[in-house]
Amino acid sequence: MPKTALVTGGSRGIGAAISIALKNAGYAVAANYAGNDEAAQKFTAETGIKTYKWSVADYEACAAGVKQVEADLGPVSVLVNNAGITRDAMFHRMTPQQWREVIDTNLNGVFNMTHNVWGGMRDRKFGRVVTISSVNGQKGQAGQANYSASKAGDIGFTRALAQEGARAGITVNAICPGYIATDMVKAIAQDVLDKHILPQIPVGRLGEPEEIARCVVFLASDEAGFITGSTISANGGQFFS
C-alpha cells in the first residue's frame, strides 16, 4: 500500500507540481485547496489526484480534513505545508487584518496542519514534514513584513520541531524558494522582471515549480532520513544563508 502524502495548497502553482511529483514517485496524494473550486476540479480531472477543500487557518477544519483524507487514502506519512498567501503593503499602511490573515495562513496554518498529523506519525514511528518557506523569510522584503515574518517563523518552527521528531523517526525540513515561474510571478510585467527581478538572480532565470517539487520528493524519501531541521535554499543564488 503506498504511503499517503498531503499537500496544502496542492492544486495550483508550486503545490500542484509537488502533488504531481509525489504521485509520480508512488505516493497516494491528497491535494488541499482553500477556495478555487474550478481550478481544483480541473486539476483532479487532469491528474487523477483527489482534492479536498478547507482553510488551513482553521484548526478544526484541518482536523476534519485530515480525518477525511486518512479515511480515503490511509494514514498521512508525508505532510507538505505549501499553502500561503500575501497581503503586501508598506508597514505604515499595513492593517491589522492584513497582518493577521497572512500569519493565520502561513504560520498558524503550519501549526494547524502539522499538529493534526503529528500524533499519528509519532505512533507509527515515521513521518516527513516539509514546509515551503521563502527566500523572503530568510532575507526580508520591503512591503512584506507580514509575509517575511510568517515565513521566518516557519523556519524556526522547523528547527524546533525537528528536534522533537528525530527520535520518533520523523524528519522536519523547510524549503525556501526564490522567484518561481508560477502564474502569479509570470503576471508581473516583463520589463519589471527584466530590470528588477532577474538581475538579482545569478543564474539569470526564474525557477520552475518542478525544481521545488524535486526537493520535496527527496526530503520525503527514505533516503533523506538523516536530514532534519534543514533549510534548502532553492533561489538560483539570489541569497545565501
N, C-alpha and C positions, 0 to 999 in steps of 0.2 A: 504494500500500500504506500503510495507516495506521501511524502511529508507535505503538510499544508503551510502555505505562505500567505500572509495577509498584508496587502499593500494599501496604505491610506492614500487618498488622492490618486488612486491607481488606474483611472480610466482616461487620463489626459496627460500630455506633456511627458516629463521625466517619469512620472508614475506609470504611465501606460507602457513606456519602454521597459521599465523594471518588471511590470507584471508579465509582459510577453517573454522577456528573457528568463524569468523564473519558470514559466510554463515550459519553455523550450529546454530548460535544464532538468525537467522531470517533476517539478512540484505541482501539487494541486493548488491553484491560485484563486484567491478571493480579492477582488478589487473594490475597495470602499470609495464612495464619492459623496459629495455634500449636497449638490443641487441640480446639476445639469443632466436631467433625465435623458434628453435627446442624445447627448454625447455618450452617455453610459450605455444606452441601448445599441447605438451604432458600434461601440467598442465590443460589446458582447457578441453582436452579430458577426463581426469581422474576425474575432479571435477565439470565440467559444469560452472566454473567461467570464465567470459569473460576477455580476456587480451587486453591491449592497449599499444602500443609502442611509447614512446617518452623519451627524455632525460630530467631529472628534472633540469639539469644545464642550460637549455634553457628556458627563461621566456615565450617567445611566443609559444613554443611547449607545455609548461604547460597550457597556456591559451586555446590553441586549444584542448588539450587533455581533460581538464575539461569540456569544452563545449560539446565535443562528448559524454563523459560519462553521462553528465546530460541529453543530448538528448535521450540517450539509456535507462537510468535507473532512471532518476529523480534527483532532487537537492541533492548535496553531503551534508550529515549531519555529517558524520564521516570521517575525514582525518587521515590516519596513514602515517607519514613521516618515512618510513623504508629504502628507497634506500640509499646505502652507498658504498664507495669504499675505498681501501687502496692503497697507493703508498709508502711503507715503505723504509726508508733509514736513516742512521745516519745523523744528521743535517749538518755536514760539507760536506757531499756528496749529500745532497738533492738539487735537481734542482728547479728553479722557476716553471717549468712545473709540477713537482710532487706536489709542494705546491698548485698551482692553481687548478689542477684537483681535488684534494681532497676537497679543500674549495668550489669549484664551485658545486660539487655534494652534499657534506654532510652538508654544511651550507647554501650556496646560494640556493641550491635546496629546502631547507625547507622554505625559504622565498618565492621562486617562486611558490611553490605549495600552501602554506597557503594563500598567497596574492590573489590567484585566486579563492579561495572558501570563503574567509573571508566576503566579501560584502554580499553574499547570506545568510551566517549564521547570520549576523547582521540583515538583513531584516526579516528573519524568526524567530529571537529571540531564536535560538537554534543551537548549534554546539558542536562537540567534535574534538579536535585536539590532537593527541598523537604522539609524536616524539620519535623514537628509538635512544637514545644516546648510551653511552658505559661506562663501568667501567673505561676505559682509558681516558674518558673525565672528570672523577672525580679525578683520581689519577695521570694521566700522564703515559707515557710509552716511554722508550728509543727507538729511531728509528721510533717514530710516532709523531713527533712534529706537523706535518700537521694534522694527524688524531685526535690527542688529542685536538688540538686547535679547530678543527671543531666541535667535539662532546661536548666540554665545551661551545662553542658558542651556540649550540642547547639548552643547559640548561639555559643559560642566556636569550635567545630568549623566551623560555617557560615561565620563571618567569615574564618577562616584559609583554608579550602579554596576559598572564592570567589576569593581572590587567586591561587591556583594554577590554577584552571579558566578564568579570564577569557580568556586568550589562546588557549585551545583551544575557545572557543565554548560553554563550559559555565557555566551560572549556578547558584549555590548560595544558597538562601534559607531562612528559617525563618518559621514562623507560630506565634504564641503565643496560643492560645485562652484565654478565661476560662471561666466556668461555662457549659457547653453542655448542652442538653436531651437527653442520652443516657440510656439505661436506667439506668446507674449513678447519674447525678445525680438523675434523676426518682424513684429509690428512696429518696432522702433524705426524711425525714418533712416534711410540708408546713409544720408550724409552725417547723421548723428553717430551711427555705428562706425563709419569710416574715420571720422575726425576725433571722436571722443572715447569710443569703447575699444575698438580693435587695436589702437596704439598702446593700450595698457596691457595687452596680452602678447607676451613674447613669441608664442607660436604663430601669431598673426591670423587667428581664426576663432570662431565660436566653437565651443564644444558641441558634441552630438549627444542627445539623450541616451543613445545606446552605449556611449562610453561610461556614463554614470551607472547604467544598468549592469555592465560587466563588473564593475567594482562591487555592486551589491551581490551578484551571483557568487563571486569569490568569497566575500565575507560570510555568506550564508552556508558555504560548503563545509564539509567535514575537514577539508584540508586547511581551513583557516582557524582551526580550533585553538591555536596558540596565540592568536591575535585578538586582544581585547583591550578596551579603553583607548583605542587608537582613533586618530582622525586622518582620513585620507583627503588630501587637498588635490582636487581634480579641476585645475583652473588654468591650464596652459602656461603656467609660470607667472601668473599675474601677482601672486602673493605667496611668500614662503613663511612657514611657521615651524 
